[in-house]
Amino acid sequence: MALGYECDTRFIAAHHQPAVLIDLAMSRGIDSHQLLRGTGLFYEDVSAGRARVSPAQSLMLIANARRLLAADDSSFLFGQRLLPGHYGDVSHALNHAASLHQALDVLQQFRALLCPLLTPRVLHDQKQVHLYWTDSCGAGEQLRFLIEANLTAVVALTRRLSGNRLPWRFHLAYAQPRHVEQYWVHLGEELAFESQMTMMSLPIDYLHQPWPTASATAGQVALQASQAQLEALGWSRSFIDQLYEHLETHIRDPLSLERVAQAFDMSPATFKRKLHKHGTGFQEQLDQVRKHVALYLYRMKGYGNEEVANYLRFNDTTNFRRSFKRWTGLAPSSLGQLFD
């Protein structure tokens, strides 16, 4: 299979998402030389529109901005400006989405162009649509900044395009931060911290409600141009995304590092090195996917412990319970806490 982009792949236009953060920092008096230190970027190249940066360089920029700004609202203000953005055709495609359903499709299909560092994934049941997020390239210490920014970006986008503030509810997979008031201001008060997944949810009725500003013709032309841009890059997702989706597809098969490395047409040693480069390992990725699938089966399919264990090919429920507690910190019997 053709591998997706990696943490050191230079493909992100520096005058797109990185420039949004650069402009925010400079508007608050931050010196551009300090801001760009260690990123390999020069402001002149960014403003000339000729620089391309890797996810690792983007993450260094975020680290610098966080340190220099030293403000609790930085990620949220960054997120307010992210979508639909000024990224050419793909921003036009998003701007002309006819509904939330179409906007989420665009966000997923063109994630390499719209949100290259954090991957949006959509699930829905009969009552709700859920948008959850996974790390694309090994964000490390910048992960929470990215989560805050991307959640805010989707809230701001849907409010702008629908004409209303939609009643999103949020689950955050970390403890409540000291700056929780920023969440209240930018996301609302429907927040659950220390959850099992980072996810935002909305009643399903909002998924197909028509949005007033869409132009079907302009949107279609922009989608075609965006697809051509994606094809020119040669991939639409990251290597870590590809691994997540391979594991998810084959979650009921016997999975080992050696088998998956073979599916990716590389040696186990090379595969391990690639994962290590992204700050992760095979077991960590497999456990994450198993956890997500188990939570999906419990929450949306209404499966019991034995059914989930059987689906995931565990030989006995005792072994499954032990593994489930390792993934979540909770026993399956604590289901009430899983989705608080």
C-alpha positions as CSV (number, residue, x, y, z in Angstrom):
1,M,0.0,0.0,0.0
2,A,1.1,3.6,-0.6
3,L,2.1,5.0,2.8
4,G,0.5,8.2,4.0
5,Y,2.3,11.3,5.3
6,E,4.5,11.1,8.3
7,C,5.6,13.5,11.0
8,D,8.5,14.7,8.9
9,T,6.7,15.0,5.5
10,R,6.8,18.6,4.3
11,F,3.4,19.2,2.7
12,I,1.5,21.7,4.9
13,A,1.4,25.1,3.3
14,A,3.0,27.4,5.9
15,H,0.6,30.2,4.8
16,H,-2.4,28.1,5.7
17,Q,-2.9,26.8,9.3
18,P,0.6,27.7,10.5
19,A,0.1,31.3,9.4
20,V,-3.2,31.5,11.4
21,L,-1.2,30.8,14.5
22,I,1.7,33.1,13.5
23,D,-0.7,36.0,12.9
24,L,-2.4,35.4,16.2
25,A,0.9,35.4,18.1
26,M,2.2,38.5,16.2
27,S,-1.1,40.4,16.9
28,R,-0.2,39.9,20.6
29,G,3.2,41.4,20.2
30,I,5.3,38.2,19.8
31,D,8.5,38.6,17.8
32,S,8.4,36.4,14.6
33,H,12.0,35.4,15.1
34,Q,11.4,34.0,18.5
35,L,8.1,32.4,17.4
36,L,9.8,30.6,14.5
37,R,13.0,29.5,16.3
38,G,13.7,25.8,15.8
39,T,11.0,25.4,13.2
40,G,13.2,25.8,10.1
41,L,10.9,28.6,8.9
42,F,11.5,32.2,8.0
43,Y,8.6,34.7,8.1
44,E,9.6,36.0,4.7
45,D,9.0,32.6,3.2
46,V,5.7,32.2,4.9
47,S,4.4,35.5,3.8
48,A,5.6,34.8,0.2
49,G,3.5,31.6,0.1
50,R,6.4,29.3,-0.9
51,A,7.1,27.4,2.3
52,R,6.0,23.9,3.1
53,V,6.3,22.5,6.6
54,S,6.0,19.1,8.2
55,P,3.7,18.1,11.1
56,A,6.8,18.1,13.3
57,Q,7.6,21.7,12.4
58,S,4.0,22.7,12.9
59,L,4.1,21.1,16.4
60,M,7.3,23.0,17.2
61,L,5.5,26.2,16.1
62,I,2.7,25.4,18.5
63,A,5.1,24.7,21.3
64,N,6.8,28.1,20.8
65,A,3.5,29.9,20.6
66,R,2.2,28.3,23.8
67,R,5.4,29.3,25.6
68,L,5.6,32.8,24.3
69,L,1.9,33.7,24.6
70,A,1.5,32.0,28.0
71,A,-2.3,32.6,27.8
72,D,-5.1,30.2,28.5
73,D,-7.2,31.3,25.5
74,S,-4.6,30.8,22.8
75,S,-5.8,27.5,21.5
76,F,-9.4,28.6,21.5
77,L,-8.6,31.8,19.6
78,F,-6.5,29.8,17.1
79,G,-9.5,27.4,16.7
80,Q,-11.9,30.3,16.1
81,R,-9.9,31.2,13.0
82,L,-9.2,27.7,11.6
83,L,-12.3,26.7,9.6
84,P,-13.3,27.1,6.9
85,G,-10.0,29.0,6.7
86,H,-8.3,30.6,3.7
87,Y,-6.8,27.5,2.2
88,G,-8.0,27.8,-1.3
89,D,-10.5,25.4,-2.9
90,V,-10.9,23.2,0.1
91,S,-12.0,26.1,2.2
92,H,-14.5,27.1,-0.5
93,A,-15.8,23.5,-0.5
94,L,-16.3,23.6,3.2
95,N,-17.9,27.1,3.1
96,H,-20.5,25.8,0.6
97,A,-21.5,22.7,2.6
98,A,-25.3,22.3,2.3
99,S,-25.6,20.7,5.8
100,L,-23.7,19.4,8.8
101,H,-23.6,16.0,7.1
102,Q,-21.8,17.4,4.1
103,A,-19.5,19.6,6.2
104,L,-18.4,16.5,8.2
105,D,-17.9,14.6,4.9
106,V,-15.6,17.4,3.6
107,L,-13.7,17.6,6.9
108,Q,-13.0,13.9,6.8
109,Q,-12.3,13.5,3.1
110,F,-9.9,16.4,3.0
111,R,-8.5,16.1,6.5
112,A,-4.9,16.3,5.2
113,L,-5.7,19.8,3.9
114,L,-8.0,21.0,6.6
115,C,-6.8,19.4,9.8
116,P,-3.5,17.5,9.2
117,L,-2.5,17.1,12.8
118,L,-5.7,15.7,14.3
119,T,-8.0,13.3,12.6
120,P,-11.8,13.8,12.7
121,R,-13.9,10.6,12.7
122,V,-17.7,10.4,12.5
123,L,-20.1,7.9,14.1
124,H,-23.8,8.1,14.5
125,D,-26.6,6.1,16.0
126,Q,-30.4,6.6,15.8
127,K,-30.3,9.6,18.2
128,Q,-26.9,11.3,17.9
129,V,-24.0,12.1,15.6
130,H,-20.6,11.9,17.2
131,L,-17.4,13.5,16.0
132,Y,-14.3,12.0,17.7
133,W,-10.6,12.8,17.2
134,T,-7.4,10.8,17.0
135,D,-3.8,11.9,16.9
136,S,-2.5,11.9,13.3
137,C,1.3,12.3,13.7
138,G,2.4,12.1,17.3
139,A,1.3,15.4,18.8
140,G,2.8,14.6,22.3
141,E,2.6,17.6,24.6
142,Q,0.7,19.6,22.0
143,L,-2.2,17.3,21.9
144,R,-4.5,19.1,24.3
145,F,-3.8,22.4,22.5
146,L,-4.8,20.8,19.2
147,I,-8.0,19.3,20.8
148,E,-9.1,22.6,22.2
149,A,-8.4,24.3,18.8
150,N,-10.2,21.7,16.7
151,L,-13.3,21.4,18.9
152,T,-13.5,25.2,18.9
153,A,-13.0,25.3,15.1
154,V,-16.0,22.9,14.5
155,V,-18.2,24.8,16.9
156,A,-17.4,28.1,15.2
157,L,-17.8,26.7,11.7
158,T,-21.2,25.1,12.4
159,R,-22.4,28.3,14.1
160,R,-21.3,30.4,11.1
161,L,-22.7,28.2,8.4
162,S,-26.0,27.1,10.1
163,G,-26.7,30.6,11.5
164,N,-27.2,29.1,15.0
165,R,-25.2,27.9,17.9
166,L,-25.7,24.2,17.8
167,P,-26.2,22.3,21.1
168,W,-22.9,20.3,21.1
169,R,-22.0,18.2,24.1
170,F,-18.4,17.3,24.7
171,H,-16.4,14.4,26.2
172,L,-12.8,15.1,26.9
173,A,-10.3,12.3,27.6
174,Y,-8.4,14.3,30.3
175,A,-8.9,15.9,33.6
176,Q,-10.7,19.3,33.9
177,P,-8.0,22.0,33.3
178,R,-7.7,25.0,35.6
179,H,-8.8,27.3,32.7
180,V,-12.2,25.6,32.3
181,E,-13.9,29.0,31.9
182,Q,-12.3,29.1,28.4
183,Y,-14.3,25.9,27.6
184,W,-17.5,27.5,28.9
185,V,-16.9,30.6,26.7
186,H,-15.9,28.9,23.5
187,L,-17.6,25.4,23.7
188,G,-20.4,25.8,26.2
189,E,-21.2,24.1,29.5
190,E,-22.1,20.6,28.3
191,L,-18.7,19.2,29.2
192,A,-17.6,15.9,30.6
193,F,-13.9,15.6,31.5
194,E,-12.0,12.4,32.3
195,S,-14.0,10.6,29.6
196,Q,-12.8,7.6,27.6
197,M,-12.7,9.4,24.3
198,T,-12.4,13.0,23.1
199,M,-15.7,13.4,21.3
200,M,-18.4,16.0,20.5
201,S,-22.0,14.9,20.0
202,L,-25.2,16.5,18.7
203,P,-28.8,15.3,18.2
204,I,-29.1,13.5,14.9
205,D,-31.9,15.9,13.7
206,Y,-29.2,18.6,13.1
207,L,-27.3,16.4,10.6
208,H,-29.4,17.0,7.6
209,Q,-30.9,20.4,8.3
210,P,-30.2,22.7,5.3
211,W,-27.7,25.5,5.7
212,P,-28.7,28.8,4.2
213,T,-25.4,30.0,2.6
214,A,-24.5,27.0,0.4
215,S,-24.1,27.2,-3.3
216,A,-24.3,23.8,-4.9
217,T,-22.5,24.7,-8.1
218,A,-19.6,26.6,-6.4
219,G,-19.4,23.8,-3.9
220,Q,-19.2,21.1,-6.5
221,V,-16.4,22.9,-8.5
222,A,-14.5,23.4,-5.2
223,L,-14.8,19.8,-4.3
224,Q,-13.4,18.7,-7.7
225,A,-10.5,21.0,-7.4
226,S,-9.8,19.9,-3.8
227,Q,-9.8,16.2,-5.0
228,A,-7.3,17.1,-7.7
229,Q,-5.1,18.7,-5.0
230,L,-5.3,15.7,-2.8
231,E,-4.4,13.4,-5.7
232,A,-1.4,15.5,-6.5
233,L,-0.1,15.0,-3.0
234,G,-0.4,11.2,-3.5
235,W,-2.2,10.5,-0.2
236,S,-5.2,11.7,1.8
237,R,-4.2,10.6,5.4
238,S,-1.3,10.0,7.6
239,F,0.7,6.8,8.2
240,I,-0.8,6.6,11.8
241,D,-4.3,7.1,10.3
242,Q,-3.7,4.2,7.9
243,L,-2.6,2.0,10.8
244,Y,-5.7,2.9,12.8
245,E,-8.0,2.1,9.9
246,H,-6.2,-1.1,9.1
247,L,-6.5,-2.3,12.7
248,E,-10.1,-1.2,12.8
249,T,-11.0,-3.1,9.6
250,H,-9.1,-6.3,10.8
251,I,-9.9,-6.0,14.5
252,R,-11.5,-9.5,14.4
253,D,-8.5,-11.1,12.8
254,P,-5.3,-12.3,14.6
255,L,-3.2,-9.2,14.8
256,S,0.5,-9.0,15.5
257,L,3.2,-6.5,14.7
258,E,4.7,-8.9,12.2
259,R,1.4,-9.5,10.3
260,V,0.6,-5.8,10.2
261,A,4.1,-4.9,9.1
262,Q,3.7,-7.4,6.2
263,A,0.4,-5.8,5.2
264,F,2.3,-2.5,5.1
265,D,5.0,-4.1,3.0
266,M,7.8,-3.5,5.4
267,S,10.0,-5.4,7.9
268,P,8.9,-5.6,11.5
269,A,12.0,-3.6,12.5
270,T,11.2,-0.8,10.0
271,F,7.6,-0.8,11.1
272,K,8.7,-0.4,14.8
273,R,11.0,2.4,13.9
274,K,8.3,4.3,12.1
275,L,6.0,4.0,15.0
276,H,8.7,5.0,17.4
277,K,9.4,8.1,15.3
278,H,5.7,9.1,15.9
279,G,6.0,8.6,19.6
280,T,3.9,5.4,19.7
281,G,4.1,1.6,19.5
282,F,2.1,-1.2,18.0
283,Q,0.5,-2.4,21.2
284,E,-0.6,1.2,22.1
285,Q,-2.2,1.6,18.7
286,L,-3.9,-1.8,18.9
287,D,-5.2,-1.1,22.4
288,Q,-6.6,2.3,21.3
289,V,-8.6,0.7,18.4
290,R,-9.8,-2.2,20.5
291,K,-11.0,0.3,23.2
292,H,-12.8,2.5,20.6
293,V,-14.5,-0.5,19.0
294,A,-15.5,-1.9,22.4
295,L,-17.0,1.5,23.5
296,Y,-18.8,1.7,20.2
297,L,-20.3,-1.8,20.7
298,Y,-21.4,-1.0,24.2
299,R,-22.7,2.5,23.6
300,M,-24.3,2.3,20.1
301,K,-25.0,-1.4,19.6
302,G,-26.1,-2.2,23.2
303,Y,-23.8,-5.3,23.4
304,G,-23.1,-7.0,26.7
305,N,-19.7,-8.1,28.0
306,E,-19.8,-11.5,26.5
307,E,-20.9,-10.2,23.1
308,V,-18.1,-7.6,23.0
309,A,-15.5,-10.1,24.1
310,N,-16.6,-12.5,21.4
311,Y,-16.6,-9.8,18.8
312,L,-13.0,-8.9,19.7
313,R,-12.1,-12.6,19.6
314,F,-11.2,-12.9,23.3
315,N,-11.1,-16.5,24.4
316,D,-12.9,-15.8,27.7
317,T,-14.6,-12.9,29.4
318,T,-12.1,-12.9,32.3
319,N,-9.2,-12.1,29.9
320,F,-11.4,-9.5,28.2
321,R,-12.3,-7.8,31.5
322,R,-8.6,-7.6,32.3
323,S,-7.7,-6.1,29.0
324,F,-10.7,-3.7,29.1
325,K,-9.5,-2.4,32.5
326,R,-6.0,-1.8,31.0
327,W,-7.5,0.2,28.1
328,T,-9.9,2.3,30.2
329,G,-8.9,2.1,33.8
330,L,-12.4,0.7,34.5
331,A,-14.1,-2.7,34.7
332,P,-16.8,-3.3,32.1
333,S,-19.3,-3.5,35.0
334,S,-18.7,0.3,35.5
335,L,-20.5,1.1,32.3
336,G,-22.3,4.0,33.9
337,Q,-19.0,5.8,34.2
338,L,-17.7,5.1,30.7
339,F,-19.9,7.7,29.1
340,D,-20.2,10.3,31.9
